[in-house]
Amino acid sequence: MTSKKVTSVQHLIDEFLLKNRNTAIISEKQGYRTQTITGKELALQYISKAEHNLNAFLHNKEGGFYDRTINIGFYAMYHCCLANT
């Protein structure tokens, strides 16, 4: 019996984006469509996600929600790394 690797949709999208930096997949009600964007635009989108996660990180840290803060901090760093590739 072979085991299948379980992956999330976001992981598959990120993997696709890493292979083809000039194409992004945009979710729509009836499926997916592709849109051509530049590498710089994609990097700015990742930076925007990282800034959002950093703000959420700081907000949760101040509120004492340390268990969630660690996860959010990871994704802030992750999106910074994606923007740098």
Secondary structure by P-SEA (a helix, b strand, c coil): cbbbbbbcaaaaaaaaaaacccbbbbbcccbbbbbbbcaaaaaaaaaaaaaaaaaaaaaaaaacaaaaaaaaaaaaaaaaaaaac
